[in-house]
Amino acid sequence: MSGARLPSRLIVDALIRAAQAAGGHATVLARGDDGAGTVLIECAEKGRPGPLLERILGLDGRYGWVRCGPQDIENRHEITEYLARRRGRDPDLWLIELDIVEAERFAAETIVHG
């Protein structure tokens, strides 16, 4: 299914269900456009902040998750400002908090292509 784009709402719902089934937690922090909104994940593990991930189309024509935003994940002020700027420029953007063991790996393995 190379290059096919699943609706954003479907990706968000699948991520939430998968996290719950695996003993984790996922919450919609900001709702975007159901069809074509960009999806960002704010990763966490047992409440400790992790990286921000964005779902993008790669050079190989497949969607995947890449790190975005400030690299200092401990600087909450910088991350909050980054997310506010992104939402200001793109009100269709979804922001999901994913709190699960190895959240970055979990996201990559859960929703890969669509």
C-alpha positions in Angstrom: 0.0 0.0 0.0 2.8 2.3 -0.9 2.0 6.0 -0.7 -1.7 5.4 0.2 -2.8 7.8 2.9 -5.1 6.5 5.7 -7.5 9.1 7.2 -5.9 10.8 10.2 -8.8 9.9 12.5 -8.3 6.2 11.6 -4.6 6.4 12.5 -5.4 8.1 15.8 -8.1 5.6 16.8 -5.9 2.6 15.9 -3.0 4.0 17.9 -5.3 4.6 21.0 -6.7 1.1 20.8 -3.3 -0.5 20.3 -1.8 1.4 23.3 -4.7 0.4 25.5 -4.5 -3.3 24.4 -0.7 -3.2 25.2 -1.3 -1.8 28.7 -0.4 1.8 27.8 -2.3 4.9 27.5 -3.0 7.3 24.6 -4.9 10.6 24.8 -5.9 13.1 22.1 -4.4 16.5 23.3 -5.5 18.4 20.2 -8.0 17.2 17.6 -7.2 17.8 14.0 -8.9 17.2 10.6 -10.4 13.7 10.4 -9.2 13.1 6.9 -5.9 14.9 6.2 -4.6 16.4 9.5 -0.9 15.9 10.3 -0.4 13.6 13.3 2.2 14.3 16.0 2.8 12.1 19.0 4.2 13.3 22.3 5.9 10.2 23.6 6.2 9.4 27.3 7.1 6.4 29.5 5.5 6.2 32.9 4.9 10.0 32.8 8.6 10.8 31.8 8.7 12.8 28.6 10.1 11.4 25.5 10.6 12.7 21.9 8.0 14.2 19.6 7.2 12.2 16.5 5.6 13.3 13.3 4.0 11.0 10.7 5.6 11.9 7.3 5.9 10.5 3.8 9.4 9.2 3.3 11.5 9.2 0.1 10.5 5.6 -0.4 6.8 6.6 -0.7 5.9 5.0 2.6 4.7 6.8 5.8 6.6 6.6 9.0 7.3 8.3 12.2 10.3 10.7 12.6 11.5 12.8 15.5 10.6 16.5 15.3 10.7 19.6 17.4 13.2 20.4 20.2 15.7 17.7 20.9 15.9 18.6 24.6 12.9 16.6 25.8 13.4 17.8 29.4 12.7 21.4 28.4 8.9 21.4 28.6 8.7 25.2 28.0 10.5 24.8 24.6 8.3 21.8 23.6 5.1 23.7 24.6 6.1 26.7 22.5 7.0 24.4 19.6 3.6 22.7 19.8 1.8 26.0 20.1 3.6 27.3 16.9 2.7 24.1 15.0 -1.0 24.3 16.0 -1.0 28.0 15.2 0.2 27.3 11.6 -1.8 24.1 11.2 -5.1 24.0 13.0 -5.8 20.6 11.4 -2.9 19.0 13.3 -3.6 16.1 15.7 -1.5 15.9 18.9 -1.5 12.6 20.7 0.1 11.8 24.0 1.4 8.2 24.0 2.5 6.8 27.4 3.7 3.3 27.0 7.0 1.4 27.4 9.3 2.3 24.5 6.7 4.7 23.0 8.8 5.6 19.9 9.3 1.9 19.0 5.6 1.1 19.7 4.4 3.9 17.4 6.8 2.8 14.6 5.6 -0.8 14.9 1.9 -0.1 15.3 1.1 2.3 12.4 3.8 2.0 9.7 2.5 2.3 6.2 -0.9 3.8 6.0 
